[in-house]
Amino acid sequence: MSLGDEYENTGGYGGTGQTRTRMPDSGGGPHGGGRRGGRTSSRSLVTVVGVVVLLIAAIAFANRGGDDSSAGEGDDDSPKAAATAPSGEEPVQSANAGIPSGFAHDRQGAESAAANYSVALGSAELFDAGRRRDIVTAVYAPDVAAARQADLDRAYSNEEFLTNIGLDKAGKAPAGQTFVSRVIPVGTKVTKSTENNATVEVWYTSLFGLSGEGSTNPVTESWYTTTYQLSWVEDDWKITDFQQKDGPVPVGRDQQASTADDMTKAVEEFGGFTYAR
C-alpha cells in the first residue's frame, strides 16, 4: 500500500512484500500527506480505512491446481469485464466475529472474501480496540495477524491522528456527531490464481468523516483499488498482504451536498452491505 512520506515504516510481512503502516504527523493521517488539492484532512485519511486497514485482500484458488495467467491472456481464468453475480454457487453460510466466512475454495470464493474483507477493514469498527482485534483475527492469515494487529493498534491509537479527524482518544465522535467510515465495493477482479493462493483487486468507493452540526471534517467520498494477496488457510481465504492505490475515479456530477442532518439520518437508517455470494 502506498503511504505518505511523513509516516514511519513499521515493517511488512515476511515473504509477501512490504505493506507499511506509518504514523501521522501534525498535518495529516496515517494514509496521506495531509491536505491535497484543497481536500479536507478526512479525505486524505480515508485511505486508512480502505487499508488499515482497512482495508483488504488478495485472492487465490483453484484453477484445477495449475498456475493461472494474469489479465489479458484470453484463457478461461483471465479477468472478464462481466458483472459480479448477485448470488453464487456456494453462498456463504457462516460468520466469524460478524464477518462472512467459509468462502468457497475457488475463484468466486476468493473474490467474495476480498470484497467482504474490504468492507470490514473499512468500517468504523476498526477504531474500536476490541472490534479491531476481532476483525484482524477474522480476515488475516495467522502468520501475519500479530504483525498487522500491532500496526493497526499503533495507527488507530495515535492521539494526534484521532484529533485530526475529530475523534477523542478512544476513537469516539463528539456529542451530537456521527463518525462515518464505510467501504462500498464496486467490483472485483482476479489477476492471478493457483489452487491455494490468489491475487484479487477490489475497486471501491469510501465514505469517511463526521456528520452532524459543527463538524469540521464532513463526510467525503473517495475511490480506491486495493489488491489483496489471499491464501487458503484453515479451510478459508485469508489475507496475507495488500496494496492500495487511488482510483479509478469517476467524474463527479453537479449535485448539491446534503445537509449534516440528512447525512446523519442516512447513516443511521441505511445499514451497510456484506457480500456473501
ZAGU-531671 format. One record per residue (C-alpha): residue number from 0; x negated, z, y. Coordinates in nm, 4 decimals. Each point is the difference from the previous one (the first is absolute). Example, Ala and Ser with C-alpha at 12.3 -4.5 7.8 and 13.67 -1.06 7.14 Angstrom:
ZAGU-531671
{node 0; {-1.2300; 0.7800; -0.4500}}
{node 1; {-0.1370; -0.0660; 0.3440}}
//
This chain:
ZAGU-531671
{node 0; {0.0000; 0.0000; 0.0000}}
{node 1; {-0.1276; -0.0790; 0.3429}}
{node 2; {-0.0282; 0.3019; 0.2253}}
{node 3; {-0.1059; 0.0620; 0.3579}}
{node 4; {-0.3659; 0.0508; 0.0843}}
{node 5; {0.0646; 0.3380; 0.1539}}
{node 6; {0.0648; 0.1634; -0.3335}}
{node 7; {-0.2406; 0.1454; -0.2423}}
{node 8; {-0.0354; -0.1575; -0.3433}}
{node 9; {0.1177; 0.2430; -0.2646}}
{node 10; {-0.0963; -0.2063; -0.3003}}
{node 11; {0.1738; -0.2140; -0.2589}}
{node 12; {0.0610; -0.0292; -0.3696}}
{node 13; {-0.2811; -0.0608; -0.2412}}
{node 14; {0.0051; -0.3501; -0.1384}}
{node 15; {0.3066; -0.1100; 0.1930}}
{node 16; {-0.1459; -0.0799; 0.3412}}
{node 17; {0.0198; 0.1993; 0.3184}}
{node 18; {0.3299; 0.1236; 0.1375}}
{node 19; {-0.0728; 0.2161; 0.3022}}
{node 20; {0.1952; 0.2626; 0.1851}}
{node 21; {-0.1409; 0.0819; 0.3437}}
{node 22; {0.0782; 0.2884; 0.2230}}
{node 23; {0.1625; -0.0533; 0.3381}}
{node 24; {-0.1698; 0.0551; 0.3320}}
{node 25; {0.1718; 0.0889; 0.3240}}
{node 26; {0.1151; -0.3558; 0.0593}}
{node 27; {0.1808; -0.1026; -0.3149}}
{node 28; {0.1061; 0.0629; -0.3567}}
{node 29; {-0.1517; -0.0303; -0.3442}}
{node 30; {0.0591; -0.3731; -0.0246}}
{node 31; {-0.0865; -0.1565; 0.3256}}
{node 32; {-0.2070; 0.0116; 0.3127}}
{node 33; {0.2568; 0.1602; 0.2251}}
{node 34; {0.2178; -0.2239; 0.2147}}
{node 35; {-0.0262; -0.3752; -0.0379}}
{node 36; {0.1627; -0.2637; 0.2166}}
{node 37; {0.2234; 0.2484; 0.1758}}
{node 38; {0.1416; 0.1459; -0.3221}}
{node 39; {0.0698; 0.3697; -0.0265}}
{node 40; {-0.2215; 0.2276; -0.2056}}
{node 41; {0.2776; 0.0187; -0.2585}}
{node 42; {-0.0277; -0.3755; -0.0505}}
{node 43; {-0.3659; 0.0134; -0.0906}}
{node 44; {0.0648; 0.2975; -0.2261}}
{node 45; {0.2618; -0.1723; -0.2047}}
{node 46; {-0.2777; -0.1189; -0.2218}}
{node 47; {-0.0451; 0.3511; -0.1188}}
{node 48; {0.3313; -0.0112; -0.1572}}
{node 49; {-0.0473; -0.3326; -0.1527}}
{node 50; {-0.3089; 0.1263; -0.1405}}
{node 51; {-0.0872; 0.3300; -0.0349}}
{node 52; {0.1067; -0.0394; -0.0662}}
{node 53; {0.2306; -0.1090; -0.0065}}
{node 54; {0.0024; -0.1810; -0.0846}}
{node 55; {-0.0565; -0.1905; -0.3749}}
{node 56; {-0.1301; -0.1913; -0.3061}}
{node 57; {-0.1456; -0.2870; -0.1940}}
{node 58; {0.1510; -0.1310; -0.3143}}
{node 59; {-0.1024; -0.0793; -0.3449}}
{node 60; {0.1426; -0.1312; -0.3172}}
{node 61; {0.0713; -0.1937; -0.2895}}
{node 62; {-0.0711; -0.3603; 0.0016}}
{node 63; {0.0121; 0.0252; -0.3674}}
{node 64; {-0.3340; 0.1704; 0.0193}}
{node 65; {-0.1940; -0.2661; 0.1890}}
{node 66; {-0.1520; -0.0095; 0.3473}}
{node 67; {0.2127; -0.1693; 0.2555}}
{node 68; {-0.0882; -0.2220; 0.2845}}
{node 69; {0.0831; 0.0786; 0.3571}}
{node 70; {0.2486; -0.1844; 0.2165}}
{node 71; {-0.0140; -0.3728; 0.0214}}
{node 72; {-0.1131; -0.0993; -0.3487}}
{node 73; {0.3445; -0.1136; -0.1038}}
{node 74; {0.0333; 0.1815; -0.3331}}
{node 75; {0.2902; 0.2226; -0.0994}}
{node 76; {-0.1692; 0.3093; 0.1410}}
{node 77; {-0.0838; -0.1326; 0.3443}}
{node 78; {0.2045; 0.1389; 0.2904}}
{node 79; {0.3240; -0.1848; 0.0634}}
{node 80; {0.1882; -0.0228; 0.3273}}
{node 81; {0.3153; 0.1265; -0.1636}}
{node 82; {0.2345; 0.2829; 0.0810}}
{node 83; {-0.0496; 0.3333; -0.1735}}
{node 84; {0.2873; 0.0502; -0.2414}}
{node 85; {0.2306; 0.2879; 0.0961}}
{node 86; {-0.0145; 0.1281; -0.3530}}
{node 87; {-0.2459; -0.0500; -0.2790}}
{node 88; {-0.0086; -0.0105; -0.3748}}
{node 89; {-0.1057; 0.3643; -0.0182}}
{node 90; {0.1325; 0.1957; 0.2993}}
{node 91; {-0.1725; 0.3318; 0.0586}}
{node 92; {0.1849; 0.2892; -0.1618}}
{node 93; {-0.2062; 0.3016; 0.1007}}
{node 94; {-0.1581; 0.1646; 0.3019}}
{node 95; {-0.3113; 0.2090; 0.0613}}
{node 96; {0.0269; 0.2392; 0.2978}}
{node 97; {0.2900; -0.2093; 0.1245}}
{node 98; {-0.2029; -0.3214; -0.0215}}
{node 99; {0.1055; -0.2716; -0.2489}}
{node 100; {-0.2239; -0.0077; -0.3068}}
{node 101; {-0.0094; -0.1448; -0.3500}}
{node 102; {-0.0597; -0.3585; 0.1132}}
{node 103; {-0.0111; -0.2875; -0.2462}}
{node 104; {-0.3427; -0.0933; -0.1373}}
{node 105; {0.0130; -0.3478; 0.1478}}
{node 106; {-0.0220; -0.1946; 0.3245}}
{node 107; {0.3444; 0.1048; 0.1163}}
{node 108; {-0.0762; 0.3651; -0.0654}}
{node 109; {-0.3216; -0.0160; 0.2016}}
{node 110; {0.1777; -0.1554; 0.2970}}
{node 111; {0.2758; 0.2580; -0.0157}}
{node 112; {-0.2534; 0.2837; -0.0188}}
{node 113; {-0.1914; -0.1304; 0.3021}}
{node 114; {0.3171; -0.0328; 0.2082}}
{node 115; {0.1257; 0.3466; -0.0937}}
{node 116; {-0.3371; 0.1611; 0.0618}}
{node 117; {-0.0154; -0.1656; 0.3433}}
{node 118; {0.3292; 0.1657; 0.0894}}
{node 119; {-0.1243; 0.3425; -0.1145}}
{node 120; {-0.3373; -0.0282; 0.1715}}
{node 121; {0.1624; -0.1125; 0.3229}}
{node 122; {0.2554; 0.2785; 0.0148}}
{node 123; {0.0221; 0.2957; 0.2365}}
{node 124; {-0.0310; 0.2220; -0.3086}}
{node 125; {-0.3718; -0.0733; -0.0065}}
{node 126; {-0.0321; 0.2276; 0.3029}}
{node 127; {0.1203; 0.2970; -0.2083}}
{node 128; {-0.2850; 0.1567; -0.1983}}
{node 129; {0.2106; 0.0789; -0.3085}}
{node 130; {0.1686; -0.3389; -0.0184}}
{node 131; {-0.3296; -0.1757; 0.0701}}
{node 132; {-0.1497; 0.1593; -0.3090}}
{node 133; {0.2983; -0.1110; -0.2104}}
{node 134; {-0.0200; -0.3561; 0.1322}}
{node 135; {-0.3729; -0.0339; -0.0596}}
{node 136; {0.0349; 0.1280; -0.3551}}
{node 137; {0.2877; -0.2390; -0.0676}}
{node 138; {-0.1530; -0.3230; 0.1304}}
{node 139; {-0.3781; 0.0250; -0.0468}}
{node 140; {-0.2001; -0.0240; -0.3202}}
{node 141; {-0.1284; 0.3442; -0.1095}}
{node 142; {-0.3656; -0.0924; 0.0504}}
{node 143; {0.0498; -0.0786; 0.3707}}
{node 144; {0.2867; 0.2358; 0.0895}}
{node 145; {-0.2200; 0.2972; 0.0920}}
{node 146; {-0.2149; -0.2017; 0.2405}}
{node 147; {0.3023; -0.1624; 0.1569}}
{node 148; {0.1719; 0.3391; 0.0336}}
{node 149; {-0.2991; 0.1360; 0.1910}}
{node 150; {-0.0070; -0.3054; 0.2293}}
{node 151; {0.3694; 0.0258; 0.0790}}
{node 152; {-0.0058; 0.3758; 0.0512}}
{node 153; {-0.2845; -0.0434; 0.2465}}
{node 154; {0.1800; -0.2753; 0.1903}}
{node 155; {0.3451; 0.1549; 0.0067}}
{node 156; {-0.1100; 0.3503; 0.0912}}
{node 157; {-0.2096; -0.1082; 0.2982}}
{node 158; {0.1629; 0.1735; 0.2963}}
{node 159; {-0.1244; -0.2511; 0.2554}}
{node 160; {0.1515; -0.2868; -0.1951}}
{node 161; {0.3284; 0.1853; -0.0449}}
{node 162; {0.0130; 0.0823; 0.3694}}
{node 163; {-0.0609; -0.3640; 0.0921}}
{node 164; {0.3057; -0.1107; -0.1963}}
{node 165; {0.2137; 0.2853; 0.1314}}
{node 166; {0.0062; 0.2354; -0.2998}}
{node 167; {-0.0998; 0.3647; -0.0271}}
{node 168; {-0.2811; 0.1224; -0.2242}}
{node 169; {0.2421; 0.0229; -0.2941}}
{node 170; {0.0983; -0.3658; 0.0417}}
{node 171; {0.3424; 0.0820; 0.1463}}
{node 172; {0.1770; -0.1775; 0.2859}}
{node 173; {0.0951; 0.1854; 0.3208}}
{node 174; {0.3494; 0.1494; 0.0211}}
{node 175; {0.2582; -0.2679; 0.0704}}
{node 176; {-0.2192; -0.2840; -0.1279}}
{node 177; {-0.0246; -0.1725; -0.3367}}
{node 178; {-0.3262; -0.1230; -0.1514}}
{node 179; {0.0381; -0.3478; -0.1480}}
{node 180; {-0.2455; -0.1497; -0.2468}}
{node 181; {0.1314; -0.2668; -0.2355}}
{node 182; {-0.1369; -0.2999; -0.1853}}
{node 183; {0.2364; -0.2839; -0.0900}}
{node 184; {-0.1553; -0.2520; -0.2433}}
{node 185; {0.0874; -0.3625; 0.0742}}
{node 186; {-0.1664; -0.1581; -0.3022}}
{node 187; {-0.2664; 0.0381; -0.2679}}
{node 188; {-0.2558; -0.2345; -0.1530}}
{node 189; {-0.2267; 0.0384; -0.3029}}
{node 190; {-0.3365; -0.1659; 0.0588}}
{node 191; {-0.1852; 0.1130; -0.3124}}
{node 192; {0.1041; 0.1579; -0.3246}}
{node 193; {-0.1277; 0.0934; -0.3411}}
{node 194; {0.1727; 0.2065; -0.2634}}
{node 195; {-0.0811; 0.3335; 0.1604}}
{node 196; {-0.1061; -0.0785; 0.3578}}
{node 197; {0.1599; -0.1857; 0.2863}}
{node 198; {-0.0364; -0.0855; 0.3642}}
{node 199; {0.3254; -0.0001; 0.1948}}
{node 200; {0.0604; -0.0774; 0.3654}}
{node 201; {0.2942; 0.1657; 0.1755}}
{node 202; {0.1157; -0.1418; 0.3329}}
{node 203; {0.2040; 0.2523; 0.1928}}
{node 204; {0.1297; 0.1162; 0.3330}}
{node 205; {-0.0511; 0.3561; 0.1147}}
{node 206; {0.1963; 0.2256; 0.2353}}
{node 207; {-0.1949; 0.2829; 0.1607}}
{node 208; {0.0547; 0.2414; 0.2870}}
{node 209; {0.2263; 0.2705; 0.1402}}
{node 210; {0.3650; -0.0611; 0.0819}}
{node 211; {0.1922; 0.2233; 0.2353}}
{node 212; {0.0126; 0.0854; 0.3666}}
{node 213; {-0.3353; 0.0694; 0.1583}}
{node 214; {-0.2050; -0.1819; -0.2640}}
{node 215; {-0.3258; -0.1407; 0.1336}}
{node 216; {-0.0631; -0.1858; -0.3277}}
{node 217; {0.3183; -0.2028; -0.0604}}
{node 218; {0.0614; -0.1630; -0.3364}}
{node 219; {-0.1804; -0.3336; -0.0226}}
{node 220; {-0.0155; -0.2765; -0.2606}}
{node 221; {-0.3202; -0.1382; -0.1535}}
{node 222; {-0.0858; -0.2469; -0.2764}}
{node 223; {-0.2691; 0.0356; -0.2664}}
{node 224; {-0.1127; -0.1281; -0.3376}}
{node 225; {-0.1533; 0.2470; -0.2430}}
{node 226; {-0.1897; -0.1182; -0.3060}}
{node 227; {0.0155; 0.2487; -0.2865}}
{node 228; {-0.2265; 0.0267; -0.2997}}
{node 229; {0.2105; 0.1309; -0.2878}}
{node 230; {-0.0940; 0.1163; -0.3475}}
{node 231; {0.2169; 0.0774; -0.2995}}
{node 232; {-0.0576; 0.3737; -0.0510}}
{node 233; {0.2009; 0.2435; -0.2114}}
{node 234; {0.2710; -0.2609; -0.0621}}
{node 235; {0.0554; -0.0912; 0.3644}}
{node 236; {-0.1525; -0.1951; 0.2876}}
{node 237; {-0.2171; 0.2129; 0.2298}}
{node 238; {-0.1949; -0.0749; 0.3182}}
{node 239; {-0.3787; -0.0003; -0.0212}}
{node 240; {-0.0778; -0.1503; 0.3410}}
{node 241; {0.1539; -0.1968; 0.2875}}
{node 242; {-0.0761; -0.1901; 0.3179}}
{node 243; {0.2270; -0.0558; 0.2982}}
{node 244; {0.0111; -0.2657; 0.2694}}
{node 245; {0.2292; -0.0911; 0.2884}}
{node 246; {0.2790; -0.2571; -0.0423}}
{node 247; {0.1341; -0.2521; -0.0550}}
{node 248; {0.1936; 0.0919; 0.3150}}
{node 249; {0.3208; -0.1909; 0.0862}}
{node 250; {0.0876; -0.0978; 0.3553}}
{node 251; {0.2145; 0.2730; 0.1523}}
{node 252; {0.3475; -0.0851; 0.1247}}
{node 253; {0.1181; 0.0861; 0.3470}}
{node 254; {0.2077; 0.2981; -0.1075}}
{node 255; {0.0615; 0.3087; 0.2063}}
{node 256; {-0.1541; 0.3141; -0.1443}}
{node 257; {0.2505; 0.2615; -0.1170}}
{node 258; {0.0384; 0.3290; 0.1795}}
{node 259; {-0.1704; 0.3120; -0.1323}}
{node 260; {0.3373; 0.1348; -0.1156}}
{node 261; {0.0873; -0.3206; -0.1857}}
{node 262; {-0.3380; -0.0077; -0.1718}}
{node 263; {0.0272; 0.3640; -0.1081}}
{node 264; {0.3505; -0.0579; -0.1318}}
{node 265; {-0.1127; -0.3051; -0.1985}}
{node 266; {-0.2912; 0.1863; -0.1570}}
{node 267; {0.2234; 0.2895; -0.0996}}
{node 268; {0.2820; -0.2158; -0.1372}}
{node 269; {-0.1900; -0.2848; -0.1711}}
{node 270; {-0.2022; 0.1142; -0.2982}}
{node 271; {-0.3111; -0.1852; -0.1107}}
{node 272; {-0.0242; -0.2199; -0.3081}}
{node 273; {-0.1958; 0.0222; -0.3213}}
{node 274; {-0.0832; -0.3131; -0.1988}}
{node 275; {0.0858; 0.0812; -0.3596}}
{node 276; {0.0251; -0.3539; -0.1331}}
//
